[in-house]
Amino acid sequence: MSKLSCTIVGGTGYTGGELLRILSFHPDAEVTQITSRSRMGEYAHTVHPNLRSVCQLQFIRPDDVQRSDVIFLCLPHGEATAQIERWATLADTIVDLSADFRLRDQVAYARWYGGTHAAPQWLDKFVYGLPELTRAQLKGARYASGVGCNATATNLALMPLVKAGLLDTSQPIISDVKVGSSEAGAEATDASHHPERSGAVRSYAPAGHRHTAEVEQMIASFGQAPTQTLTQGVYMSATSIEMVRGVLATVHCFLKEPQQEKVLWKAFRDCYKGEPFVRIVKTNTGIFRAPEPKILSGSNFADVGFALSDDGPKVTLLCAIDNLMKGAAGSAVQCLNVMHGFDERAGLQFPGLHP
């Protein structure tokens, strides 16, 4: 059987480079086109040097893209919505890695992204691209949205309690997220200048992070409560730390009633039993006793864990991911695998690095 032909639109960024790396070793798909307006004609490995001797593709203009089986859109916010009609004529499957189609609700989109959605008729056509939570909808779907990396870590931490009906949604849900510098993208800024960035612990979104909307949407999708009736709501803060890749979400929330630790163990095991990329990390020995993003670099794994307070109702949830992989390109390829009935692990077996 021939491989699916894939096009990466916006291939000079970190997520485009990760897609190219993953798909270079995918048994059922291959990249045949990769675009860039600024680097047109240059070889992809001049931008992604880790792919020297792996990929011989040259960047082409987005205007010159020919039809392929799959298009991955790695574009700045708003550009996918502006051109979605065109891209839909050039591929039967589209996976958009931006935030353009993550939210189903136009009011929520306007609230969190500061404007009216430019293609609202497309919102219901896209399936939210987190297979652990939307696998059934992704099977056979033509369009999948990207996921916010901070939302992914928060959602994967929360879902065992949500699915088990243990979460008290009348109490605040507080997600404190530590992130690596690659989350800011490949474009250099004053804030990413090495003397300014090195050693920093910078709260760049102490309140009102946009990925909050994806967490509210996911909680509501499991019937716990419509987002507008959450008494206290979801609150997310994000802090950049001395790390290139990685997200660690520390989520503080409350149970409906005090529980023993074994109840939480059951909820986590029931939720993630059989999941190829989610691992429960909660041990009493060794260095890595809790989820740690360092050892997930380059992998599509999400490590989750929890800690119960002494009096029972308060619980701290943890999830670590690589923001460029499980928080972006890895989940995108995992979605492709589900959508086309491939082995869900295809192209994604890399286990991460240690040390």
TAQUI-V131748 format. One record per residue. N is the residue number from 1. RES is the residue in one letter. PHI is phi in degrees with one decimal (* if undefined). Layout:
# TAQUI-V131748
[[N	RES	PHI] [N	RES	PHI]]
This chain:
# TAQUI-V131748
[[1	M	*] [2	S	-71.8] [3	K	-78.4] [4	L	-65.8] [5	S	-86.5] [6	C	-122.9] [7	T	-116.9] [8	I	-107.1] [9	V	-97.7] [10	G	91.2] [11	G	-93.9] [12	T	-92.4] [13	G	-80.1] [14	Y	-66.6] [15	T	-70.4] [16	G	-62.3] [17	G	-65.0] [18	E	-66.9] [19	L	-60.6] [20	L	-63.2] [21	R	-62.3] [22	I	-62.6] [23	L	-73.3] [24	S	-65.5] [25	F	-122.7] [26	H	-84.8] [27	P	-72.4] [28	D	-121.5] [29	A	-146.2] [30	E	-147.2] [31	V	-83.9] [32	T	-112.2] [33	Q	-144.8] [34	I	-142.5] [35	T	-112.1] [36	S	-165.9] [37	R	-75.4] [38	S	-81.4] [39	R	-120.5] [40	M	-53.6] [41	G	90.1] [42	E	-81.5] [43	Y	-73.3] [44	A	-58.6] [45	H	-72.8] [46	T	-71.8] [47	V	-96.3] [48	H	-115.9] [49	P	-64.1] [50	N	-66.4] [51	L	-103.5] [52	R	-57.2] [53	S	66.9] [54	V	-99.1] [55	C	-128.5] [56	Q	-110.3] [57	L	-70.2] [58	Q	-110.8] [59	F	-68.5] [60	I	-119.9] [61	R	-70.0] [62	P	-55.3] [63	D	-66.3] [64	D	-99.4] [65	V	-62.5] [66	Q	-99.2] [67	R	-61.7] [68	S	-141.7] [69	D	-72.7] [70	V	-135.6] [71	I	-121.1] [72	F	-102.3] [73	L	-98.4] [74	C	-119.8] [75	L	-113.2] [76	P	-60.0] [77	H	-53.3] [78	G	96.4] [79	E	-76.7] [80	A	-65.4] [81	T	-63.9] [82	A	-68.8] [83	Q	-123.7] [84	I	-61.7] [85	E	-61.9] [86	R	-67.0] [87	W	-62.1] [88	A	-67.5] [89	T	-82.4] [90	L	-106.3] [91	A	-160.7] [92	D	-79.7] [93	T	-121.4] [94	I	-128.5] [95	V	-120.2] [96	D	-100.3] [97	L	-89.3] [98	S	-83.3] [99	A	-91.1] [100	D	-63.7] [101	F	-124.1] [102	R	-76.8] [103	L	-99.2] [104	R	-81.1] [105	D	-98.8] [106	Q	-66.1] [107	V	-66.1] [108	A	-63.3] [109	Y	-61.4] [110	A	-62.1] [111	R	-65.2] [112	W	-88.8] [113	Y	-116.0] [114	G	71.4] [115	G	-177.7] [116	T	-73.1] [117	H	-66.6] [118	A	-78.7] [119	A	-140.8] [120	P	-63.0] [121	Q	-67.7] [122	W	-95.2] [123	L	-60.5] [124	D	-75.7] [125	K	-82.2] [126	F	-94.6] [127	V	-95.6] [128	Y	-60.7] [129	G	-89.1] [130	L	-120.9] [131	P	-55.9] [132	E	-60.8] [133	L	-114.9] [134	T	-132.7] [135	R	-57.7] [136	A	-60.5] [137	Q	-73.0] [138	L	-74.0] [139	K	-62.1] [140	G	79.9] [141	A	-71.9] [142	R	-99.5] [143	Y	-130.9] [144	A	-129.0] [145	S	-87.9] [146	G	-74.9] [147	V	-126.4] [148	G	-74.0] [149	C	-63.6] [150	N	-70.0] [151	A	-66.5] [152	T	-59.4] [153	A	-62.8] [154	T	-67.7] [155	N	-63.1] [156	L	-67.8] [157	A	-68.9] [158	L	-81.6] [159	M	-59.6] [160	P	-57.4] [161	L	-73.4] [162	V	-63.9] [163	K	-64.7] [164	A	-82.7] [165	G	70.7] [166	L	-93.6] [167	L	-77.2] [168	D	-89.6] [169	T	-79.3] [170	S	-85.1] [171	Q	-104.9] [172	P	-64.4] [173	I	-112.7] [174	I	-118.8] [175	S	-109.7] [176	D	-103.4] [177	V	-112.2] [178	K	-104.1] [179	V	-132.2] [180	G	-87.7] [181	S	-68.3] [182	S	-66.2] [183	E	-63.1] [184	A	-80.0] [185	G	93.7] [186	A	-85.3] [187	E	-76.0] [188	A	-73.7] [189	T	-136.6] [190	D	-58.3] [191	A	-70.2] [192	S	-93.7] [193	H	-56.6] [194	H	-52.9] [195	P	-61.5] [196	E	-84.9] [197	R	-87.0] [198	S	-64.1] [199	G	77.9] [200	A	-78.7] [201	V	-125.2] [202	R	-110.9] [203	S	-81.3] [204	Y	-88.8] [205	A	-143.9] [206	P	-66.7] [207	A	-154.9] [208	G	73.9] [209	H	-65.4] [210	R	-61.3] [211	H	-66.7] [212	T	-53.9] [213	A	-60.8] [214	E	-69.1] [215	V	-69.4] [216	E	-60.4] [217	Q	-62.6] [218	M	-71.2] [219	I	-59.7] [220	A	-64.5] [221	S	-65.9] [222	F	-95.6] [223	G	75.4] [224	Q	-73.5] [225	A	-177.4] [226	P	-59.4] [227	T	-57.7] [228	Q	-72.5] [229	T	-104.1] [230	L	-63.0] [231	T	-58.3] [232	Q	-105.9] [233	G	88.2] [234	V	-106.2] [235	Y	-126.8] [236	M	-125.7] [237	S	-124.2] [238	A	-130.2] [239	T	-131.0] [240	S	-81.8] [241	I	-128.4] [242	E	-74.4] [243	M	-160.7] [244	V	-85.6] [245	R	-109.4] [246	G	127.1] [247	V	-135.7] [248	L	-124.5] [249	A	-98.3] [250	T	-110.7] [251	V	-108.4] [252	H	-102.0] [253	C	-152.5] [254	F	-127.8] [255	L	-90.7] [256	K	-61.8] [257	E	-153.7] [258	P	-56.7] [259	Q	-133.9] [260	Q	-80.7] [261	E	-59.5] [262	K	-63.5] [263	V	-67.4] [264	L	-69.2] [265	W	-56.3] [266	K	-63.7] [267	A	-62.1] [268	F	-68.6] [269	R	-67.3] [270	D	-64.7] [271	C	-69.3] [272	Y	-112.1] [273	K	-60.5] [274	G	83.2] [275	E	-72.8] [276	P	-71.9] [277	F	-123.1] [278	V	-114.9] [279	R	-123.3] [280	I	-87.8] [281	V	-118.9] [282	K	-157.9] [283	T	-130.1] [284	N	-106.6] [285	T	-132.6] [286	G	82.6] [287	I	-81.6] [288	F	-95.4] [289	R	-84.4] [290	A	-135.6] [291	P	-53.4] [292	E	-141.2] [293	P	-64.6] [294	K	-54.6] [295	I	-84.5] [296	L	-102.4] [297	S	-55.7] [298	G	84.0] [299	S	-108.1] [300	N	-98.5] [301	F	-76.5] [302	A	-123.6] [303	D	-100.2] [304	V	-122.5] [305	G	-162.4] [306	F	-157.3] [307	A	-141.5] [308	L	-96.5] [309	S	-70.5] [310	D	-60.4] [311	D	-89.9] [312	G	98.0] [313	P	-78.7] [314	K	-94.6] [315	V	-133.3] [316	T	-109.4] [317	L	-106.9] [318	L	-131.3] [319	C	-148.2] [320	A	-117.0] [321	I	-144.4] [322	D	-88.1] [323	N	-62.7] [324	L	-82.1] [325	M	-103.6] [326	K	-61.3] [327	G	-89.7] [328	A	-161.6] [329	A	-66.1] [330	G	-63.1] [331	S	-63.5] [332	A	-63.2] [333	V	-70.4] [334	Q	-60.4] [335	C	-60.9] [336	L	-55.9] [337	N	-60.6] [338	V	-69.0] [339	M	-61.4] [340	H	-105.9] [341	G	74.2] [342	F	-80.3] [343	D	-56.1] [344	E	-61.0] [345	R	-88.6] [346	A	-57.6] [347	G	78.8] [348	L	-121.7] [349	Q	-81.1] [350	F	-57.0] [351	P	-88.2] [352	G	94.4] [353	L	-116.1] [354	H	-152.0] [355	P	-79.1]]
